[in-house]
Amino acid sequence: MVTITCDTCGKEKSHNEKNLKETWIMGSDLQVENKSGVQRSIRFMDHWDDRRVLELAAIHVCSAKCKDDYIRGRRAAA
Ligand SMILES: [Zn+2]
């Protein structure tokens, strides 16, 4: 089984869903090259989907706060 960690705070996602109180959110962080440079496209999904966890460029965050921090951090670094 794969261990998922929060991309913002590094917390590990429990495999026991019954004990989960936090709301994990997944999304994708894609970089697309065009004439004006590299454009970043961050998208978050409405619900968690275990089948898509290992997709390329997938983001996993443990809460809405970490999701906001992730977006802010990426924007600040860009
Ligand atoms: Zn987190």
N, CA, C, O and the ligand as a Tripos MOL2 file, in Angstrom:
@<TRIPOS>MOLECULE
protein
  313   311    79     0     0
PROTEIN
NO_CHARGES

@<TRIPOS>ATOM
      1 N           0.8420   -1.1980    0.0000 N.3       1 MET1
      2 CA          0.0000    0.0000    0.0000 C.3       1 MET1
      3 C           0.8800    1.2530    0.0000 C.2       1 MET1
      4 O           1.9370    1.2900    0.6310 O.2       1 MET1
      5 N           0.4310    2.2450   -0.7010 N.am      2 VAL2
      6 CA          1.1940    3.4800   -0.8380 C.3       2 VAL2
      7 C           0.8530    4.4410    0.3000 C.2       2 VAL2
      8 O          -0.3060    4.6000    0.6810 O.2       2 VAL2
      9 N           1.8940    5.0700    0.8240 N.am      3 THR3
     10 CA          1.6580    6.0810    1.8470 C.3       3 THR3
     11 C           1.5670    7.4540    1.1910 C.2       3 THR3
     12 O           2.4770    7.8930    0.4870 O.2       3 THR3
     13 N           0.4510    8.1110    1.4410 N.am      4 ILE4
     14 CA          0.2500    9.4510    0.8920 C.3       4 ILE4
     15 C           0.6260   10.4690    1.9560 C.2       4 ILE4
     16 O           0.2220   10.3410    3.1110 O.2       4 ILE4
     17 N           1.3910   11.4710    1.5740 N.am      5 THR5
     18 CA          1.7140   12.5300    2.5240 C.3       5 THR5
     19 C           1.2190   13.8680    1.9890 C.2       5 THR5
     20 O           1.1460   14.0940    0.7810 O.2       5 THR5
     21 N           0.8840   14.7460    2.9290 N.am      6 CYS6
     22 CA          0.3960   16.0760    2.5750 C.3       6 CYS6
     23 C           1.5280   16.8680    1.9200 C.2       6 CYS6
     24 O           2.6350   16.9320    2.4540 O.2       6 CYS6
     25 N           1.2500   17.4620    0.7760 N.am      7 ASP7
     26 CA          2.2880   18.2020    0.0590 C.3       7 ASP7
     27 C           2.6100   19.5400    0.7200 C.2       7 ASP7
     28 O           3.5880   20.1910    0.3540 O.2       7 ASP7
     29 N           1.7980   19.9530    1.6850 N.am      8 THR8
     30 CA          2.0730   21.2050    2.3760 C.3       8 THR8
     31 C           2.7460   20.9710    3.7190 C.2       8 THR8
     32 O           3.7980   21.5510    3.9900 O.2       8 THR8
     33 N           2.1520   20.1200    4.5760 N.am      9 CYS9
     34 CA          2.6890   19.9660    5.9330 C.3       9 CYS9
     35 C           3.3850   18.6280    6.1480 C.2       9 CYS9
     36 O           4.0180   18.4340    7.1860 O.2       9 CYS9
     37 N           3.2860   17.6990    5.1970 N.am     10 GLY10
     38 CA          4.0060   16.4460    5.3000 C.3      10 GLY10
     39 C           3.3240   15.3680    6.1320 C.2      10 GLY10
     40 O           3.9020   14.3060    6.3590 O.2      10 GLY10
     41 N           2.1150   15.6240    6.5850 N.am     11 LYS11
     42 CA          1.3820   14.6420    7.3900 C.3      11 LYS11
     43 C           1.0380   13.4170    6.5530 C.2      11 LYS11
     44 O           0.7150   13.5320    5.3710 O.2      11 LYS11
     45 N           1.1100   12.2270    7.1850 N.am     12 GLU12
     46 CA          0.7790   10.9960    6.4680 C.3      12 GLU12
     47 C          -0.7130   10.7260    6.5230 C.2      12 GLU12
     48 O          -1.3610   10.9280    7.5500 O.2      12 GLU12
     49 N          -1.2500   10.2630    5.3920 N.am     13 LYS13
     50 CA         -2.6650    9.9280    5.3290 C.3      13 LYS13
     51 C          -2.8760    8.5370    5.9100 C.2      13 LYS13
     52 O          -2.2080    7.5780    5.5220 O.2      13 LYS13
     53 N          -3.8190    8.4410    6.8510 N.am     14 SER14
     54 CA         -4.1180    7.1620    7.4700 C.3      14 SER14
     55 C          -4.7850    6.2310    6.4660 C.2      14 SER14
     56 O          -5.5730    6.6690    5.6280 O.2      14 SER14
     57 N          -4.4660    4.9520    6.5560 N.am     15 HIS15
     58 CA         -5.1170    3.9920    5.6760 C.3      15 HIS15
     59 C          -6.4820    3.5770    6.2110 C.2      15 HIS15
     60 O          -7.2960    2.9960    5.4930 O.2      15 HIS15
     61 N          -6.7190    3.8850    7.4850 N.am     16 ASN16
     62 CA         -8.0000    3.5500    8.0860 C.3      16 ASN16
     63 C          -8.9650    4.7240    7.9280 C.2      16 ASN16
     64 O          -8.9590    5.6610    8.7260 O.2      16 ASN16
     65 N          -9.7790    4.6580    6.9020 N.am     17 GLU17
     66 CA        -10.6460    5.7840    6.5710 C.3      17 GLU17
     67 C         -11.6370    6.1050    7.6850 C.2      17 GLU17
     68 O         -12.0850    7.2440    7.8110 O.2      17 GLU17
     69 N         -11.9780    5.1050    8.4910 N.am     18 LYS18
     70 CA        -12.9600    5.3350    9.5530 C.3      18 LYS18
     71 C         -12.4200    6.2870   10.6090 C.2      18 LYS18
     72 O         -13.1800    6.9900   11.2750 O.2      18 LYS18
     73 N         -11.0940    6.3030   10.7560 N.am     19 ASN19
     74 CA        -10.4970    7.1660   11.7710 C.3      19 ASN19
     75 C         -10.1720    8.5600   11.2420 C.2      19 ASN19
     76 O          -9.6750    9.4140   11.9760 O.2      19 ASN19
     77 N         -10.4550    8.7760    9.9790 N.am     20 LEU20
     78 CA        -10.0890   10.0530    9.3770 C.3      20 LEU20
     79 C         -11.1100   11.1240    9.7300 C.2      20 LEU20
     80 O         -12.2950   11.0100    9.4140 O.2      20 LEU20
     81 N         -10.6250   12.1580   10.3870 N.am     21 LYS21
     82 CA        -11.5040   13.2910   10.6630 C.3      21 LYS21
     83 C         -11.2150   14.4240    9.7000 C.2      21 LYS21
     84 O         -12.0920   15.2210    9.3680 O.2      21 LYS21
     85 N          -9.9700   14.4810    9.2570 N.am     22 GLU22
     86 CA         -9.6150   15.5550    8.3430 C.3      22 GLU22
     87 C         -10.1000   15.2380    6.9340 C.2      22 GLU22
     88 O         -10.3340   14.0770    6.5990 O.2      22 GLU22
     89 N         -10.2470   16.2490    6.1290 N.am     23 THR23
     90 CA        -10.6920   16.0800    4.7600 C.3      23 THR23
     91 C          -9.5160   16.2210    3.8160 C.2      23 THR23
     92 O          -8.9930   17.3160    3.6100 O.2      23 THR23
     93 N          -9.1090   15.1040    3.2480 N.am     24 TRP24
     94 CA         -8.0090   15.1570    2.2970 C.3      24 TRP24
     95 C          -8.5210   15.5940    0.9380 C.2      24 TRP24
     96 O          -9.6210   15.2400    0.5160 O.2      24 TRP24
     97 N          -7.6930   16.3670    0.2740 N.am     25 ILE25
     98 CA         -8.0730   16.8980   -1.0320 C.3      25 ILE25
     99 C          -6.9600   16.5590   -2.0200 C.2      25 ILE25
    100 O          -5.7770   16.6690   -1.7000 O.2      25 ILE25
    101 N          -7.3480   16.1530   -3.2030 N.am     26 MET26
    102 CA         -6.3450   15.8780   -4.2140 C.3      26 MET26
    103 C          -6.5320   16.8000   -5.4160 C.2      26 MET26
    104 O          -7.6200   17.3230   -5.6570 O.2      26 MET26
    105 N          -5.4760   16.9810   -6.1410 N.am     27 GLY27
    106 CA         -5.5460   17.8300   -7.3260 C.3      27 GLY27
    107 C          -4.3770   17.5460   -8.2310 C.2      27 GLY27
    108 O          -3.6530   16.5700   -8.0360 O.2      27 GLY27
    109 N          -4.1880   18.3950   -9.2210 N.am     28 SER28
    110 CA         -3.0670   18.2140  -10.1350 C.3      28 SER28
    111 C          -2.3270   19.5270  -10.3090 C.2      28 SER28
    112 O          -2.9210   20.6050  -10.2800 O.2      28 SER28
    113 N          -1.0320   19.4150  -10.4880 N.am     29 ASP29
    114 CA         -0.1670   20.5770  -10.6540 C.3      29 ASP29
    115 C           0.5980   20.3780  -11.9580 C.2      29 ASP29
    116 O           1.6120   19.6810  -11.9980 O.2      29 ASP29
    117 N           0.1050   20.9890  -13.0050 N.am     30 LEU30
    118 CA          0.6750   20.7520  -14.3260 C.3      30 LEU30
    119 C           1.4090   21.9810  -14.8430 C.2      30 LEU30
    120 O           0.9990   23.1170  -14.6060 O.2      30 LEU30
    121 N           2.4870   21.7320  -15.5440 N.am     31 GLN31
    122 CA          3.2100   22.8220  -16.1840 C.3      31 GLN31
    123 C           3.0960   22.6670  -17.6890 C.2      31 GLN31
    124 O           3.4230   21.6230  -18.2540 O.2      31 GLN31
    125 N           2.6270   23.7250  -18.3210 N.am     32 VAL32
    126 CA          2.4420   23.6950  -19.7660 C.3      32 VAL32
    127 C           3.3320   24.7440  -20.4050 C.2      32 VAL32
    128 O           3.3030   25.9160  -20.0300 O.2      32 VAL32
    129 N           4.1190   24.3110  -21.3670 N.am     33 GLU33
    130 CA          5.0110   25.2500  -22.0420 C.3      33 GLU33
    131 C           4.3330   25.8750  -23.2430 C.2      33 GLU33
    132 O           3.7420   25.1800  -24.0690 O.2      33 GLU33
    133 N           4.4240   27.1910  -23.3320 N.am     34 ASN34
    134 CA          3.9500   27.8640  -24.5410 C.3      34 ASN34
    135 C           4.9470   28.9440  -24.9320 C.2      34 ASN34
    136 O           6.0370   29.0130  -24.3640 O.2      34 ASN34
    137 N           4.5910   29.7790  -25.8840 N.am     35 LYS35
    138 CA          5.5360   30.7590  -26.4190 C.3      35 LYS35
    139 C           6.0270   31.7360  -25.3600 C.2      35 LYS35
    140 O           7.1820   32.1580  -25.3910 O.2      35 LYS35
    141 N           5.1490   32.0990  -24.4170 N.am     36 SER36
    142 CA          5.5160   33.1180  -23.4360 C.3      36 SER36
    143 C           6.1980   32.5180  -22.2120 C.2      36 SER36
    144 O           6.5060   33.2430  -21.2660 O.2      36 SER36
    145 N           6.4380   31.2200  -22.2120 N.am     37 GLY37
    146 CA          7.1160   30.6090  -21.0870 C.3      37 GLY37
    147 C           6.3540   29.4040  -20.5620 C.2      37 GLY37
    148 O           5.5710   28.7780  -21.2760 O.2      37 GLY37
    149 N           6.6050   29.0950  -19.2920 N.am     38 VAL38
    150 CA          5.9450   27.9410  -18.6820 C.3      38 VAL38
    151 C           4.7580   28.4230  -17.8670 C.2      38 VAL38
    152 O           4.8980   29.2740  -16.9890 O.2      38 VAL38
    153 N           3.6050   27.8810  -18.1610 N.am     39 GLN39
    154 CA          2.4090   28.2290  -17.4040 C.3      39 GLN39
    155 C           2.0590   27.1050  -16.4590 C.2      39 GLN39
    156 O           2.1510   25.9260  -16.8010 O.2      39 GLN39
    157 N           1.6520   27.4960  -15.2510 N.am     40 ARG40
    158 CA          1.3310   26.5080  -14.2400 C.3      40 ARG40
    159 C          -0.1810   26.4210  -14.0740 C.2      40 ARG40
    160 O          -0.8730   27.4360  -13.9990 O.2      40 ARG40
    161 N          -0.6750   25.2000  -14.0200 N.am     41 SER41
    162 CA         -2.1070   25.0010  -13.8640 C.3      41 SER41
    163 C          -2.3700   24.1060  -12.6700 C.2      41 SER41
    164 O          -2.1300   22.8990  -12.7160 O.2      41 SER41
    165 N          -2.8740   24.7160  -11.5850 N.am     42 ILE42
    166 CA         -3.1920   23.9440  -10.3770 C.3      42 ILE42
    167 C          -4.6940   23.7560  -10.2970 C.2      42 ILE42
    168 O          -5.4590   24.7200  -10.3170 O.2      42 ILE42
    169 N          -5.1040   22.5090  -10.2080 N.am     43 ARG43
    170 CA         -6.5400   22.2200  -10.1190 C.3      43 ARG43
    171 C          -6.7910   21.2660   -8.9710 C.2      43 ARG43
    172 O          -6.0040   20.3480   -8.7390 O.2      43 ARG43
    173 N          -7.8850   21.4770   -8.2490 N.am     44 PHE44
    174 CA         -8.2420   20.5560   -7.1800 C.3      44 PHE44
    175 C          -9.5590   19.8670   -7.5040 C.2      44 PHE44
    176 O         -10.4630   20.4530   -8.1000 O.2      44 PHE44
    177 N          -9.6410   18.6070   -7.0960 N.am     45 MET45
    178 CA        -10.8380   17.8150   -7.3860 C.3      45 MET45
    179 C         -11.8690   17.9990   -6.2800 C.2      45 MET45
    180 O         -11.5500   18.4410   -5.1770 O.2      45 MET45
    181 N         -13.1180   17.6480   -6.6020 N.am     46 ASP46
    182 CA        -14.2050   17.7810   -5.6380 C.3      46 ASP46
    183 C         -14.1290   16.7200   -4.5400 C.2      46 ASP46
    184 O         -14.5490   16.9590   -3.4080 O.2      46 ASP46
    185 N         -13.6020   15.5710   -4.8760 N.am     47 HIS47
    186 CA        -13.5590   14.4990   -3.8910 C.3      47 HIS47
    187 C         -12.3120   13.6450   -4.1000 C.2      47 HIS47
    188 O         -11.6890   13.6590   -5.1620 O.2      47 HIS47
    189 N         -11.9710   12.9010   -3.0470 N.am     48 TRP48
    190 CA        -10.7940   12.0370   -3.0820 C.3      48 TRP48
    191 C         -11.0880   10.8240   -3.9390 C.2      48 TRP48
    192 O         -12.1700   10.2450   -3.8460 O.2      48 TRP48
    193 N         -10.1310   10.4310   -4.7770 N.am     49 ASP49
    194 CA        -10.2880    9.2500   -5.6120 C.3      49 ASP49
    195 C          -9.0030    8.4360   -5.5500 C.2      49 ASP49
    196 O          -7.9940    8.8080   -6.1500 O.2      49 ASP49
    197 N          -9.0430    7.3230   -4.8190 N.am     50 ASP50
    198 CA         -7.8450    6.5050   -4.6160 C.3      50 ASP50
    199 C          -7.2370    6.0250   -5.9280 C.2      50 ASP50
    200 O          -6.0280    5.8060   -6.0120 O.2      50 ASP50
    201 N          -8.0550    5.8640   -6.9320 N.am     51 ARG51
    202 CA         -7.5390    5.3380   -8.2000 C.3      51 ARG51
    203 C          -6.6620    6.3500   -8.9180 C.2      51 ARG51
    204 O          -5.8580    5.9840   -9.7760 O.2      51 ARG51
    205 N          -6.8130    7.6100   -8.5720 N.am     52 ARG52
    206 CA         -6.0480    8.6460   -9.2650 C.3      52 ARG52
    207 C          -4.8810    9.1820   -8.4410 C.2      52 ARG52
    208 O          -4.1910   10.1180   -8.8450 O.2      52 ARG52
    209 N          -4.6740    8.5550   -7.2570 N.am     53 VAL53
    210 CA         -3.6620    9.0460   -6.3330 C.3      53 VAL53
    211 C          -2.2810    9.0810   -6.9660 C.2      53 VAL53
    212 O          -1.4990    9.9990   -6.7170 O.2      53 VAL53
    213 N          -1.9840    8.0840   -7.7820 N.am     54 LEU54
    214 CA         -0.6260    7.9680   -8.3090 C.3      54 LEU54
    215 C          -0.4500    8.6230   -9.6690 C.2      54 LEU54
    216 O           0.5770    8.4400  -10.3230 O.2      54 LEU54
    217 N          -1.4380    9.3800  -10.0900 N.am     55 GLU55
    218 CA         -1.3050   10.0420  -11.3860 C.3      55 GLU55
    219 C          -0.1850   11.0670  -11.3750 C.2      55 GLU55
    220 O           0.1580   11.6280  -10.3340 O.2      55 GLU55
    221 N           0.3660   11.2950  -12.5300 N.am     56 LEU56
    222 CA          1.4580   12.2540  -12.6640 C.3      56 LEU56
    223 C           1.0260   13.6370  -12.1870 C.2      56 LEU56
    224 O          -0.0750   14.1050  -12.4770 O.2      56 LEU56
    225 N           1.9320   14.2730  -11.4470 N.am     57 ALA57
    226 CA          1.7300   15.6520  -11.0050 C.3      57 ALA57
    227 C           0.5640   15.8050  -10.0410 C.2      57 ALA57
    228 O           0.0080   16.8950   -9.9040 O.2      57 ALA57
    229 N           0.1890   14.7130   -9.3700 N.am     58 ALA58
    230 CA         -0.9250   14.8130   -8.4380 C.3      58 ALA58
    231 C          -0.5080   15.5020   -7.1440 C.2      58 ALA58
    232 O           0.6070   15.3110   -6.6600 O.2      58 ALA58
    233 N          -1.4160   16.3060   -6.5880 N.am     59 ILE59
    234 CA         -1.2000   16.9770   -5.3200 C.3      59 ILE59
    235 C          -2.0860   16.3060   -4.2790 C.2      59 ILE59
    236 O          -3.2340   15.9630   -4.5580 O.2      59 ILE59
    237 N          -1.5440   16.1210   -3.0750 N.am     60 HIS60
    238 CA         -2.3670   15.6090   -1.9870 C.3      60 HIS60
    239 C          -2.1940   16.5270   -0.7970 C.2      60 HIS60
    240 O          -1.0690   16.7400   -0.3440 O.2      60 HIS60
    241 N          -3.2830   17.0770   -0.2780 N.am     61 VAL61
    242 CA         -3.2180   17.9210    0.9160 C.3      61 VAL61
    243 C          -4.2580   17.4280    1.9090 C.2      61 VAL61
    244 O          -5.2820   16.8610    1.5260 O.2      61 VAL61
    245 N          -3.9760   17.6550    3.2170 N.am     62 CYS62
    246 CA         -4.7950   17.0310    4.2490 C.3      62 CYS62
    247 C          -5.9720   17.8990    4.6790 C.2      62 CYS62
    248 O          -6.8360   17.4270    5.4190 O.2      62 CYS62
    249 N          -6.0310   19.1390    4.2410 N.am     63 SER63
    250 CA         -7.1070   20.0130    4.6990 C.3      63 SER63
    251 C          -7.2590   21.1970    3.7500 C.2      63 SER63
    252 O          -6.4160   21.4330    2.8840 O.2      63 SER63
    253 N          -8.3540   21.9340    3.9320 N.am     64 ALA64
    254 CA         -8.5710   23.1160    3.1010 C.3      64 ALA64
    255 C          -7.4920   24.1590    3.3620 C.2      64 ALA64
    256 O          -7.1020   24.9000    2.4590 O.2      64 ALA64
    257 N          -7.0080   24.2140    4.6140 N.am     65 LYS65
    258 CA         -5.9560   25.1760    4.9500 C.3      65 LYS65
    259 C          -4.6750   24.8410    4.1890 C.2      65 LYS65
    260 O          -4.0280   25.7280    3.6310 O.2      65 LYS65
    261 N          -4.3100   23.5550    4.1700 N.am     66 CYS66
    262 CA         -3.0970   23.1570    3.4580 C.3      66 CYS66
    263 C          -3.2620   23.3790    1.9570 C.2      66 CYS66
    264 O          -2.2940   23.6780    1.2580 O.2      66 CYS66
    265 N          -4.4800   23.2320    1.4720 N.am     67 LYS67
    266 CA         -4.7430   23.5120    0.0600 C.3      67 LYS67
    267 C          -4.4640   24.9800   -0.2370 C.2      67 LYS67
    268 O          -3.8120   25.3060   -1.2290 O.2      67 LYS67
    269 N          -4.9630   25.8730    0.6340 N.am     68 ASP68
    270 CA         -4.7250   27.3040    0.4460 C.3      68 ASP68
    271 C          -3.2350   27.6170    0.5330 C.2      68 ASP68
    272 O          -2.6990   28.3800   -0.2710 O.2      68 ASP68
    273 N          -2.5710   27.0120    1.5280 N.am     69 ASP69
    274 CA         -1.1400   27.2520    1.6910 C.3      69 ASP69
    275 C          -0.3650   26.7730    0.4660 C.2      69 ASP69
    276 O           0.5900   27.4140    0.0280 O.2      69 ASP69
    277 N          -0.7890   25.6510   -0.0710 N.am     70 TYR70
    278 CA         -0.1240   25.1070   -1.2570 C.3      70 TYR70
    279 C          -0.2280   26.1010   -2.4100 C.2      70 TYR70
    280 O           0.7640   26.4080   -3.0720 O.2      70 TYR70
    281 N          -1.4330   26.5960   -2.6380 N.am     71 ILE71
    282 CA         -1.6430   27.5410   -3.7420 C.3      71 ILE71
    283 C          -0.8300   28.8150   -3.5070 C.2      71 ILE71
    284 O          -0.1880   29.3280   -4.4230 O.2      71 ILE71
    285 N          -0.8640   29.3170   -2.2800 N.am     72 ARG72
    286 CA         -0.1300   30.5400   -1.9610 C.3      72 ARG72
    287 C           1.3730   30.3310   -2.1130 C.2      72 ARG72
    288 O           2.0750   31.1720   -2.6750 O.2      72 ARG72
    289 N           1.8520   29.2090   -1.6090 N.am     73 GLY73
    290 CA          3.2830   28.9270   -1.6850 C.3      73 GLY73
    291 C           3.7630   28.8470   -3.1100 C.2      73 GLY73
    292 O           4.8260   29.3660   -3.4510 O.2      73 GLY73
    293 N           2.9780   28.1960   -3.9410 N.am     74 ARG74
    294 CA          3.3560   28.0400   -5.3400 C.3      74 ARG74
    295 C           3.3410   29.3900   -6.0420 C.2      74 ARG74
    296 O           4.2070   29.6870   -6.8660 O.2      74 ARG74
    297 N           2.3520   30.1950   -5.7050 N.am     75 ARG75
    298 CA          2.2600   31.5030   -6.3600 C.3      75 ARG75
    299 C           3.4330   32.3810   -5.9520 C.2      75 ARG75
    300 O           4.0030   33.1070   -6.7660 O.2      75 ARG75
    301 N           3.7850   32.2980   -4.6490 N.am     76 ALA76
    302 CA          4.8700   33.1380   -4.1460 C.3      76 ALA76
    303 C           6.1910   32.7430   -4.8030 C.2      76 ALA76
    304 O           7.0570   33.5830   -5.0460 O.2      76 ALA76
    305 N           6.3250   31.4470   -5.0850 N.am     77 ALA77
    306 CA          7.5830   30.9590   -5.6400 C.3      77 ALA77
    307 C           7.6870   31.2200   -7.1350 C.2      77 ALA77
    308 O           8.7810   31.2060   -7.6990 O.2      77 ALA77
    309 N           6.5700   31.4530   -7.7630 N.am     78 ALA78
    310 CA          6.5760   31.6010   -9.2270 C.3      78 ALA78
    311 C           7.1690   32.9440   -9.6580 C.2      78 ALA78
    312 O           7.2480   33.2290  -10.8530 O.2      78 ALA78
    313 ZN         -1.3820   19.2400    5.5330 Zn       79 ZN79
@<TRIPOS>BOND
     1     1     2 1
     2     2     3 1
     3     3     4 2
     4     3     5 am
     5     5     6 1
     6     6     7 1
     7     7     8 2
     8     7     9 am
     9     9    10 1
    10    10    11 1
    11    11    12 2
    12    11    13 am
    13    13    14 1
    14    14    15 1
    15    15    16 2
    16    15    17 am
    17    17    18 1
    18    18    19 1
    19    19    20 2
    20    19    21 am
    21    21    22 1
    22    22    23 1
    23    23    24 2
    24    23    25 am
    25    25    26 1
    26    26    27 1
    27    27    28 2
    28    27    29 am
    29    29    30 1
    30    30    31 1
    31    31    32 2
    32    31    33 am
    33    33    34 1
    34    34    35 1
    35    35    36 2
    36    35    37 am
    37    37    38 1
    38    38    39 1
    39    39    40 2
    40    39    41 am
    41    41    42 1
    42    42    43 1
    43    43    44 2
    44    43    45 am
    45    45    46 1
    46    46    47 1
    47    47    48 2
    48    47    49 am
    49    49    50 1
    50    50    51 1
    51    51    52 2
    52    51    53 am
    53    53    54 1
    54    54    55 1
    55    55    56 2
    56    55    57 am
    57    57    58 1
    58    58    59 1
    59    59    60 2
    60    59    61 am
    61    61    62 1
    62    62    63 1
    63    63    64 2
    64    63    65 am
    65    65    66 1
    66    66    67 1
    67    67    68 2
    68    67    69 am
    69    69    70 1
    70    70    71 1
    71    71    72 2
    72    71    73 am
    73    73    74 1
    74    74    75 1
    75    75    76 2
    76    75    77 am
    77    77    78 1
    78    78    79 1
    79    79    80 2
    80    79    81 am
    81    81    82 1
    82    82    83 1
    83    83    84 2
    84    83    85 am
    85    85    86 1
    86    86    87 1
    87    87    88 2
    88    87    89 am
    89    89    90 1
    90    90    91 1
    91    91    92 2
    92    91    93 am
    93    93    94 1
    94    94    95 1
    95    95    96 2
    96    95    97 am
    97    97    98 1
    98    98    99 1
    99    99   100 2
   100    99   101 am
   101   101   102 1
   102   102   103 1
   103   103   104 2
   104   103   105 am
   105   105   106 1
   106   106   107 1
   107   107   108 2
   108   107   109 am
   109   109   110 1
   110   110   111 1
   111   111   112 2
   112   111   113 am
   113   113   114 1
   114   114   115 1
   115   115   116 2
   116   115   117 am
   117   117   118 1
   118   118   119 1
   119   119   120 2
   120   119   121 am
   121   121   122 1
   122   122   123 1
   123   123   124 2
   124   123   125 am
   125   125   126 1
   126   126   127 1
   127   127   128 2
   128   127   129 am
   129   129   130 1
   130   130   131 1
   131   131   132 2
   132   131   133 am
   133   133   134 1
   134   134   135 1
   135   135   136 2
   136   135   137 am
   137   137   138 1
   138   138   139 1
   139   139   140 2
   140   139   141 am
   141   141   142 1
   142   142   143 1
   143   143   144 2
   144   143   145 am
   145   145   146 1
   146   146   147 1
   147   147   148 2
   148   147   149 am
   149   149   150 1
   150   150   151 1
   151   151   152 2
   152   151   153 am
   153   153   154 1
   154   154   155 1
   155   155   156 2
   156   155   157 am
   157   157   158 1
   158   158   159 1
   159   159   160 2
   160   159   161 am
   161   161   162 1
   162   162   163 1
   163   163   164 2
   164   163   165 am
   165   165   166 1
   166   166   167 1
   167   167   168 2
   168   167   169 am
   169   169   170 1
   170   170   171 1
   171   171   172 2
   172   171   173 am
   173   173   174 1
   174   174   175 1
   175   175   176 2
   176   175   177 am
   177   177   178 1
   178   178   179 1
   179   179   180 2
   180   179   181 am
   181   181   182 1
   182   182   183 1
   183   183   184 2
   184   183   185 am
   185   185   186 1
   186   186   187 1
   187   187   188 2
   188   187   189 am
   189   189   190 1
   190   190   191 1
   191   191   192 2
   192   191   193 am
   193   193   194 1
   194   194   195 1
   195   195   196 2
   196   195   197 am
   197   197   198 1
   198   198   199 1
   199   199   200 2
   200   199   201 am
   201   201   202 1
   202   202   203 1
   203   203   204 2
   204   203   205 am
   205   205   206 1
   206   206   207 1
   207   207   208 2
   208   207   209 am
   209   209   210 1
   210   210   211 1
   211   211   212 2
   212   211   213 am
   213   213   214 1
   214   214   215 1
   215   215   216 2
   216   215   217 am
   217   217   218 1
   218   218   219 1
   219   219   220 2
   220   219   221 am
   221   221   222 1
   222   222   223 1
   223   223   224 2
   224   223   225 am
   225   225   226 1
   226   226   227 1
   227   227   228 2
   228   227   229 am
   229   229   230 1
   230   230   231 1
   231   231   232 2
   232   231   233 am
   233   233   234 1
   234   234   235 1
   235   235   236 2
   236   235   237 am
   237   237   238 1
   238   238   239 1
   239   239   240 2
   240   239   241 am
   241   241   242 1
   242   242   243 1
   243   243   244 2
   244   243   245 am
   245   245   246 1
   246   246   247 1
   247   247   248 2
   248   247   249 am
   249   249   250 1
   250   250   251 1
   251   251   252 2
   252   251   253 am
   253   253   254 1
   254   254   255 1
   255   255   256 2
   256   255   257 am
   257   257   258 1
   258   258   259 1
   259   259   260 2
   260   259   261 am
   261   261   262 1
   262   262   263 1
   263   263   264 2
   264   263   265 am
   265   265   266 1
   266   266   267 1
   267   267   268 2
   268   267   269 am
   269   269   270 1
   270   270   271 1
   271   271   272 2
   272   271   273 am
   273   273   274 1
   274   274   275 1
   275   275   276 2
   276   275   277 am
   277   277   278 1
   278   278   279 1
   279   279   280 2
   280   279   281 am
   281   281   282 1
   282   282   283 1
   283   283   284 2
   284   283   285 am
   285   285   286 1
   286   286   287 1
   287   287   288 2
   288   287   289 am
   289   289   290 1
   290   290   291 1
   291   291   292 2
   292   291   293 am
   293   293   294 1
   294   294   295 1
   295   295   296 2
   296   295   297 am
   297   297   298 1
   298   298   299 1
   299   299   300 2
   300   299   301 am
   301   301   302 1
   302   302   303 1
   303   303   304 2
   304   303   305 am
   305   305   306 1
   306   306   307 1
   307   307   308 2
   308   307   309 am
   309   309   310 1
   310   310   311 1
   311   311   312 2
@<TRIPOS>SUBSTRUCTURE
     1 MET1         2 RESIDUE 1 A MET
     2 VAL2         6 RESIDUE 1 A VAL
     3 THR3        10 RESIDUE 1 A THR
     4 ILE4        14 RESIDUE 1 A ILE
     5 THR5        18 RESIDUE 1 A THR
     6 CYS6        22 RESIDUE 1 A CYS
     7 ASP7        26 RESIDUE 1 A ASP
     8 THR8        30 RESIDUE 1 A THR
     9 CYS9        34 RESIDUE 1 A CYS
    10 GLY10       38 RESIDUE 1 A GLY
    11 LYS11       42 RESIDUE 1 A LYS
    12 GLU12       46 RESIDUE 1 A GLU
    13 LYS13       50 RESIDUE 1 A LYS
    14 SER14       54 RESIDUE 1 A SER
    15 HIS15       58 RESIDUE 1 A HIS
    16 ASN16       62 RESIDUE 1 A ASN
    17 GLU17       66 RESIDUE 1 A GLU
    18 LYS18       70 RESIDUE 1 A LYS
    19 ASN19       74 RESIDUE 1 A ASN
    20 LEU20       78 RESIDUE 1 A LEU
    21 LYS21       82 RESIDUE 1 A LYS
    22 GLU22       86 RESIDUE 1 A GLU
    23 THR23       90 RESIDUE 1 A THR
    24 TRP24       94 RESIDUE 1 A TRP
    25 ILE25       98 RESIDUE 1 A ILE
    26 MET26      102 RESIDUE 1 A MET
    27 GLY27      106 RESIDUE 1 A GLY
    28 SER28      110 RESIDUE 1 A SER
    29 ASP29      114 RESIDUE 1 A ASP
    30 LEU30      118 RESIDUE 1 A LEU
    31 GLN31      122 RESIDUE 1 A GLN
    32 VAL32      126 RESIDUE 1 A VAL
    33 GLU33      130 RESIDUE 1 A GLU
    34 ASN34      134 RESIDUE 1 A ASN
    35 LYS35      138 RESIDUE 1 A LYS
    36 SER36      142 RESIDUE 1 A SER
    37 GLY37      146 RESIDUE 1 A GLY
    38 VAL38      150 RESIDUE 1 A VAL
    39 GLN39      154 RESIDUE 1 A GLN
    40 ARG40      158 RESIDUE 1 A ARG
    41 SER41      162 RESIDUE 1 A SER
    42 ILE42      166 RESIDUE 1 A ILE
    43 ARG43      170 RESIDUE 1 A ARG
    44 PHE44      174 RESIDUE 1 A PHE
    45 MET45      178 RESIDUE 1 A MET
    46 ASP46      182 RESIDUE 1 A ASP
    47 HIS47      186 RESIDUE 1 A HIS
    48 TRP48      190 RESIDUE 1 A TRP
    49 ASP49      194 RESIDUE 1 A ASP
    50 ASP50      198 RESIDUE 1 A ASP
    51 ARG51      202 RESIDUE 1 A ARG
    52 ARG52      206 RESIDUE 1 A ARG
    53 VAL53      210 RESIDUE 1 A VAL
    54 LEU54      214 RESIDUE 1 A LEU
    55 GLU55      218 RESIDUE 1 A GLU
    56 LEU56      222 RESIDUE 1 A LEU
    57 ALA57      226 RESIDUE 1 A ALA
    58 ALA58      230 RESIDUE 1 A ALA
    59 ILE59      234 RESIDUE 1 A ILE
    60 HIS60      238 RESIDUE 1 A HIS
    61 VAL61      242 RESIDUE 1 A VAL
    62 CYS62      246 RESIDUE 1 A CYS
    63 SER63      250 RESIDUE 1 A SER
    64 ALA64      254 RESIDUE 1 A ALA
    65 LYS65      258 RESIDUE 1 A LYS
    66 CYS66      262 RESIDUE 1 A CYS
    67 LYS67      266 RESIDUE 1 A LYS
    68 ASP68      270 RESIDUE 1 A ASP
    69 ASP69      274 RESIDUE 1 A ASP
    70 TYR70      278 RESIDUE 1 A TYR
    71 ILE71      282 RESIDUE 1 A ILE
    72 ARG72      286 RESIDUE 1 A ARG
    73 GLY73      290 RESIDUE 1 A GLY
    74 ARG74      294 RESIDUE 1 A ARG
    75 ARG75      298 RESIDUE 1 A ARG
    76 ALA76      302 RESIDUE 1 A ALA
    77 ALA77      306 RESIDUE 1 A ALA
    78 ALA78      310 RESIDUE 1 A ALA
    79 ZN79       313 GROUP 0 **** ****
